Amino acid sequence: MRGGRCARRGEARPDINGNLLGFDRDPPSLLVCVNCNASAHDLIALSGCFAVNQLSTEHMAEARVFSGQCGIGGDLRFAAERWGVLKTGAPVLNDAVAVFDCRVIDSVATKTHTVFVASVLAARFDPSREPLIYLRGRYAKALAA
C-alpha cells in the first residue's frame, strides 16, 4: 500500500461509487468500498491514493459516462480542461461540489469489495453548487430542507 505512484491523467481509472463514509475529523479520514472488478480497484491498491469527487447537478453527463452507460472507457472519460490535481496527483474535477484527495492508510479485502481507509490530504468545497444524487435508479437533485 505504501509507495507507488498515484493515479494521474493517463492512468486514472474512474469509478462511480456510492459507498463513502467519513469517520474521523482529526486527522480527517474516510473510507470507500470499491468492487474488486471495478477498473479503479487495482490502481488504488497499487498507487495508494485516490480522489473522491462529489458531482453536481451539472454533471449528469459525466455521471453517465463514468458509470459506463455511454460506452466510453479509459482516458477518453477525462476532458483535460475539467480535471486537475491537488496533493496526491489523483484526478480531481475542477468544478465538483466537493473533492477529497486521499492517501490510503489501510485496507480490508472481502469477497467482492475492498474497503480502503484513507487520510484526507486536501479538500475543496463549493457551496454554490447543488450535489447530484442517485436514488431509485435515477439521478436527481437533493431537496432543500
Backbone as JSON, one array per atom type, in Angstrom:
{
  "sequence": "MRGGRCARRGEARPDINGNLLGFDRDPPSLLVCVNCNASAHDLIALSGCFAVNQLSTEHMAEARVFSGQCGIGGDLRFAAERWGVLKTGAPVLNDAVAVFDCRVIDSVATKTHTVFVASVLAARFDPSREPLIYLRGRYAKALAA",
  "N": [[0.8, -1.19, 0.0], [1.96, 1.23, 0.64], [4.04, 3.74, -0.86], [4.58, 3.73, -4.42], [3.01, 5.16, -7.39], [0.58, 7.72, -7.63], [-2.78, 7.79, -8.94], [-2.86, 9.3, -11.99], [-3.7, 11.56, -14.68], [-3.93, 9.77, -17.63], [-3.42, 7.36, -16.5], [-5.51, 7.02, -14.89], [-8.36, 5.58, -13.37], [-11.64, 5.73, -13.46], [-14.45, 5.56, -11.21], [-17.78, 5.19, -10.37], [-19.12, 5.58, -7.3], [-21.05, 4.8, -4.57], [-20.46, 4.21, -2.0], [-19.27, 5.61, 0.5], [-17.79, 6.88, 3.41], [-17.28, 9.19, 5.89], [-15.24, 9.2, 8.76], [-13.59, 10.21, 10.75], [-12.34, 13.17, 12.26], [-9.93, 14.22, 13.12], [-6.98, 12.99, 12.57], [-8.46, 14.18, 9.45], [-10.37, 11.68, 7.93], [-11.54, 9.05, 5.79], [-13.51, 6.39, 4.37], [-13.79, 4.18, 1.59], [-15.66, 1.84, -0.3], [-14.77, -0.37, -2.71], [-15.59, -2.19, -5.55], [-14.07, -5.22, -6.39], [-13.88, -5.84, -9.08], [-14.02, -3.43, -10.35], [-12.65, -0.92, -12.49], [-11.08, 0.95, -11.22], [-10.14, -0.27, -8.93], [-7.63, -1.88, -8.74], [-5.73, 0.04, -9.37], [-6.0, 1.91, -7.29], [-5.25, 0.24, -5.17], [-2.56, -0.31, -5.86], [-1.36, 2.24, -6.19], [-1.92, 3.62, -3.88], [-3.45, 5.87, -3.4], [-6.27, 8.08, -3.97], [-8.97, 10.07, -5.3], [-11.98, 11.56, -4.21], [-14.73, 12.76, -5.83], [-17.4, 14.79, -5.51], [-20.13, 14.96, -7.44], [-21.98, 17.55, -9.18], [-25.31, 18.8, -9.93], [-24.94, 19.66, -12.46], [-23.39, 17.77, -13.63], [-24.54, 15.49, -14.78], [-24.15, 14.24, -17.26], [-21.44, 13.47, -17.09], [-21.63, 11.67, -14.96], [-23.07, 9.59, -16.15], [-21.26, 8.81, -18.14], [-18.99, 7.99, -16.59], [-20.1, 5.9, -15.19], [-20.31, 3.97, -17.04], [-22.44, 3.9, -18.79], [-22.44, 4.99, -21.3], [-20.7, 3.79, -23.03], [-18.13, 4.75, -23.26], [-14.74, 4.54, -22.53], [-11.82, 4.25, -20.33], [-9.18, 6.68, -20.63], [-10.55, 8.43, -22.26], [-12.67, 9.35, -20.87], [-11.9, 11.52, -19.45], [-12.0, 14.86, -19.8], [-9.6, 17.09, -20.55], [-9.58, 19.85, -19.81], [-11.3, 20.0, -17.66], [-10.27, 18.7, -15.51], [-7.99, 18.46, -12.76], [-5.3, 18.4, -10.36], [-4.59, 17.85, -6.87], [-2.92, 17.3, -3.97], [-2.01, 14.53, -4.1], [-1.9, 13.81, -6.75], [-3.93, 12.41, -7.86], [-6.76, 12.45, -10.06], [-8.87, 15.3, -9.96], [-12.05, 16.75, -10.22], [-12.45, 19.88, -11.51], [-14.71, 21.54, -11.15], [-16.28, 20.36, -9.18], [-18.68, 19.7, -6.54], [-17.62, 18.99, -4.08], [-14.35, 17.9, -3.15], [-12.16, 15.33, -2.2], [-8.95, 14.58, -1.57], [-7.0, 11.82, -1.23], [-4.87, 9.64, 0.74], [-4.21, 6.26, 0.98], [-4.36, 4.46, 3.99], [-4.9, 2.06, 5.1], [-6.38, -1.14, 4.37], [-9.08, -3.42, 3.79], [-9.89, -6.5, 2.59], [-12.7, -8.07, 1.18], [-14.92, -10.65, 0.02], [-16.02, -9.59, -2.39], [-15.44, -6.86, -2.47], [-13.1, -4.2, -1.65], [-12.34, -2.43, 1.23], [-11.12, 0.66, 1.48], [-9.28, 2.54, 3.66], [-8.57, 5.86, 4.37], [-6.49, 8.79, 4.71], [-7.39, 12.17, 4.51], [-5.77, 14.36, 2.54], [-6.05, 16.75, 1.22], [-8.71, 19.03, 0.58], [-11.65, 20.38, -0.96], [-14.39, 22.61, -1.31], [-17.39, 23.71, -2.79], [-19.89, 25.66, -2.07], [-21.8, 26.81, -3.68], [-22.74, 25.09, -5.57], [-25.09, 22.51, -6.48], [-25.49, 19.3, -5.08], [-25.37, 16.2, -6.87], [-27.46, 13.43, -6.74], [-28.04, 9.86, -6.58], [-30.82, 8.03, -6.83], [-33.08, 5.47, -6.41], [-32.51, 4.33, -8.92], [-32.16, 6.53, -10.59], [-30.73, 9.73, -11.51], [-30.79, 12.67, -9.52], [-31.77, 15.85, -8.07], [-30.88, 17.06, -4.84], [-33.29, 17.69, -2.35], [-34.17, 20.78, -0.86], [-33.99, 21.49, 2.62]],
  "CA": [[0.0, 0.0, 0.0], [2.81, 2.42, 0.71], [4.84, 3.96, -2.06], [3.83, 3.68, -5.67], [2.55, 6.43, -7.93], [-0.86, 7.94, -7.53], [-3.5, 7.82, -10.21], [-2.75, 10.58, -12.7], [-4.27, 11.5, -16.02], [-3.15, 8.84, -18.42], [-3.52, 6.06, -15.87], [-6.63, 7.1, -13.97], [-9.46, 4.65, -13.59], [-12.79, 6.29, -12.76], [-15.43, 4.65, -10.64], [-18.92, 5.81, -9.7], [-19.17, 4.81, -6.07], [-21.93, 5.35, -3.56], [-20.08, 3.68, -0.7], [-18.3, 6.53, 1.06], [-18.11, 7.2, 4.78], [-16.32, 9.95, 6.68], [-15.33, 8.63, 10.09], [-12.73, 10.84, 11.74], [-12.04, 14.57, 11.95], [-8.57, 14.58, 13.5], [-6.91, 13.67, 11.27], [-9.62, 13.88, 8.6], [-10.25, 10.36, 7.33], [-12.75, 8.48, 5.22], [-13.33, 5.08, 3.76], [-14.59, 3.87, 0.41], [-15.76, 0.43, -0.65], [-14.62, -0.46, -4.16], [-15.75, -3.53, -6.09], [-12.8, -5.78, -6.88], [-13.91, -5.86, -10.53], [-14.03, -2.05, -10.87], [-11.39, -0.56, -13.13], [-10.29, 1.76, -10.29], [-9.7, -1.04, -7.77], [-6.21, -2.24, -8.7], [-4.92, 1.26, -9.38], [-6.0, 2.42, -5.93], [-4.45, -0.67, -4.35], [-1.14, -0.18, -6.2], [-0.84, 3.61, -6.05], [-2.1, 4.06, -2.51], [-4.17, 7.13, -3.29], [-7.45, 8.27, -4.81], [-9.73, 11.28, -5.01], [-13.43, 11.46, -4.25], [-15.31, 13.96, -6.44], [-18.86, 14.86, -5.39], [-20.65, 15.6, -8.64], [-23.09, 18.48, -9.03], [-26.4, 18.57, -10.86], [-24.42, 19.98, -13.8], [-22.53, 16.67, -14.06], [-25.29, 14.27, -15.12], [-23.5, 13.59, -18.4], [-20.23, 12.82, -16.59], [-22.04, 10.52, -14.16], [-23.43, 8.51, -17.07], [-20.03, 8.36, -18.79], [-18.15, 7.29, -15.64], [-20.76, 4.67, -14.74], [-20.27, 3.01, -18.13], [-23.7, 3.89, -19.54], [-22.29, 5.59, -22.64], [-19.75, 3.04, -23.83], [-16.85, 5.45, -23.35], [-13.89, 3.97, -21.5], [-10.45, 4.71, -20.13], [-8.82, 8.09, -20.56], [-11.49, 9.25, -23.01], [-13.63, 9.89, -19.92], [-11.34, 12.72, -18.83], [-11.79, 16.03, -20.64], [-8.44, 17.7, -19.9], [-9.83, 21.17, -19.22], [-12.17, 19.89, -16.47], [-9.61, 17.94, -14.46], [-6.73, 18.95, -12.22], [-4.78, 17.59, -9.26], [-4.28, 18.56, -5.62], [-1.64, 16.85, -3.39], [-1.54, 13.19, -4.43], [-1.83, 13.61, -8.19], [-5.16, 11.76, -8.33], [-7.57, 13.43, -10.79], [-9.99, 15.94, -9.29], [-12.9, 17.52, -11.12], [-12.28, 21.27, -11.12], [-15.95, 22.19, -10.75], [-17.07, 19.47, -8.33], [-19.24, 20.27, -5.32], [-16.59, 18.76, -3.07], [-13.27, 17.0, -3.55], [-11.31, 14.83, -1.12], [-7.73, 13.98, -2.11], [-6.74, 10.88, -0.15], [-3.79, 8.66, 0.75], [-4.67, 5.04, 1.64], [-3.57, 4.09, 5.17], [-5.19, 0.66, 5.42], [-7.42, -1.73, 3.52], [-9.62, -4.71, 4.2], [-10.48, -7.16, 1.43], [-13.77, -9.03, 1.39], [-15.09, -11.5, -1.17], [-16.33, -8.84, -3.61], [-15.02, -5.46, -2.36], [-12.05, -3.8, -0.73], [-12.6, -1.21, 1.97], [-9.9, 1.46, 1.58], [-9.31, 3.56, 4.7], [-7.65, 6.87, 3.86], [-6.35, 10.14, 5.27], [-7.69, 13.24, 3.56], [-4.63, 15.26, 2.5], [-6.51, 18.04, 0.72], [-10.15, 19.03, 0.3], [-12.17, 21.61, -1.53], [-15.85, 22.61, -1.28], [-18.03, 24.84, -3.46], [-21.27, 25.66, -1.6], [-22.73, 27.37, -4.68], [-23.19, 24.01, -6.46], [-26.04, 21.55, -5.92], [-25.0, 17.94, -5.26], [-26.13, 15.23, -7.65], [-27.65, 12.17, -6.01], [-28.57, 8.75, -7.36], [-31.86, 7.5, -5.98], [-34.04, 4.6, -7.08], [-32.14, 4.1, -10.32], [-32.12, 7.75, -11.39], [-30.03, 10.88, -10.97], [-31.76, 13.67, -9.06], [-31.29, 16.94, -7.21], [-31.26, 16.95, -3.44], [-34.32, 18.65, -1.99], [-33.81, 21.69, 0.22], [-34.66, 21.15, 3.88]],
  "C": [[0.86, 1.26, 0.0], [3.65, 2.54, -0.56], [3.97, 3.91, -3.29], [3.41, 5.07, -6.13], [1.05, 6.53, -7.78], [-1.47, 7.99, -8.92], [-3.4, 9.22, -10.81], [-3.45, 10.44, -14.05], [-3.36, 10.63, -16.86], [-3.12, 7.45, -17.79], [-4.66, 6.03, -14.87], [-7.71, 6.11, -14.36], [-10.66, 5.14, -12.8], [-13.72, 5.21, -12.24], [-16.54, 5.49, -10.03], [-19.18, 4.96, -8.48], [-20.06, 5.5, -5.06], [-21.56, 4.93, -2.16], [-18.93, 4.49, -0.12], [-18.73, 6.88, 2.48], [-16.98, 8.0, 5.41], [-16.39, 9.45, 8.1], [-14.43, 9.29, 11.13], [-12.43, 12.27, 11.31], [-10.59, 14.92, 12.21], [-7.7, 13.34, 13.59], [-8.12, 13.31, 10.41], [-9.39, 12.57, 7.84], [-11.59, 9.94, 6.75], [-12.45, 7.09, 4.73], [-14.24, 4.95, 2.56], [-14.57, 2.37, 0.21], [-15.76, 0.34, -2.16], [-14.73, -1.91, -4.58], [-14.43, -4.0, -6.67], [-12.73, -5.83, -8.4], [-13.91, -4.47, -11.15], [-12.67, -1.7, -11.43], [-10.5, 0.26, -12.2], [-9.63, 0.93, -9.19], [-8.19, -1.27, -7.72], [-5.31, -1.02, -8.7], [-4.87, 1.89, -7.98], [-5.11, 1.55, -5.04], [-2.95, -0.5, -4.6], [-0.58, 1.2, -5.92], [-0.94, 4.12, -4.62], [-2.76, 5.41, -2.38], [-5.36, 7.15, -4.24], [-8.06, 9.62, -4.45], [-11.21, 10.96, -5.1], [-13.94, 12.8, -4.78], [-16.82, 13.89, -6.3], [-19.38, 15.64, -6.58], [-21.78, 16.56, -8.31], [-24.18, 18.12, -10.04], [-26.0, 18.9, -12.29], [-23.61, 18.83, -14.4], [-23.28, 15.39, -14.4], [-24.64, 13.52, -16.27], [-22.24, 12.85, -17.95], [-20.57, 11.59, -15.76], [-22.38, 9.33, -15.06], [-22.18, 7.94, -17.76], [-19.21, 7.5, -17.83], [-18.78, 6.02, -15.1], [-20.83, 3.63, -15.86], [-21.52, 2.98, -18.99], [-23.57, 4.37, -20.97], [-21.31, 4.83, -23.54], [-18.42, 3.72, -24.03], [-15.98, 4.94, -22.21], [-12.55, 4.65, -21.37], [-10.28, 6.21, -20.06], [-9.75, 9.0, -21.35], [-12.54, 9.88, -22.09], [-13.18, 11.22, -19.32], [-11.15, 13.83, -19.86], [-10.75, 16.89, -19.93], [-8.74, 19.02, -19.21], [-10.67, 21.11, -17.94], [-11.47, 19.24, -15.29], [-8.3, 18.59, -14.03], [-6.25, 17.98, -11.16], [-4.6, 18.48, -8.04], [-2.94, 18.03, -5.11], [-1.13, 15.53, -3.94], [-1.32, 12.96, -5.92], [-3.03, 12.86, -8.74], [-6.04, 12.8, -9.01], [-8.74, 13.97, -9.96], [-10.74, 16.8, -10.31], [-12.89, 18.97, -10.65], [-13.55, 21.94, -10.62], [-16.87, 21.28, -9.95], [-17.63, 20.23, -7.13], [-18.21, 20.16, -4.2], [-15.59, 17.76, -3.61], [-12.5, 16.61, -2.3], [-10.15, 14.09, -1.76], [-7.11, 13.12, -1.01], [-5.53, 9.98, -0.37], [-4.28, 7.46, 1.56], [-3.74, 4.73, 2.82], [-3.81, 2.65, 5.6], [-6.24, 0.15, 4.44], [-7.83, -3.07, 4.08], [-10.32, -5.31, 2.99], [-11.58, -8.11, 1.89], [-13.9, -9.84, 0.11], [-15.25, -10.68, -2.44], [-15.79, -7.41, -3.62], [-13.77, -5.32, -1.5], [-12.47, -2.5, -0.09], [-11.25, -0.51, 2.11], [-10.12, 2.54, 2.64], [-8.24, 4.58, 4.34], [-7.64, 8.14, 4.7], [-6.65, 11.14, 4.17], [-6.54, 14.24, 3.62], [-5.0, 16.66, 2.03], [-8.0, 17.91, 0.43], [-10.55, 20.39, -0.23], [-13.7, 21.49, -1.56], [-16.38, 23.87, -1.95], [-19.51, 24.85, -3.07], [-22.28, 26.22, -2.61], [-23.29, 26.29, -5.61], [-24.13, 23.06, -5.73], [-25.53, 20.14, -6.14], [-25.95, 17.07, -6.08], [-26.26, 13.97, -6.81], [-28.21, 11.12, -6.97], [-29.56, 8.03, -6.44], [-32.84, 6.69, -6.81], [-33.78, 4.47, -8.58], [-32.09, 5.32, -11.19], [-31.29, 8.82, -10.7], [-31.06, 11.94, -10.62], [-31.04, 14.77, -8.29], [-31.71, 16.63, -5.79], [-32.31, 18.02, -3.14], [-33.84, 19.51, -0.82], [-34.62, 21.34, 1.47], [-35.65, 22.22, 4.29]]
}
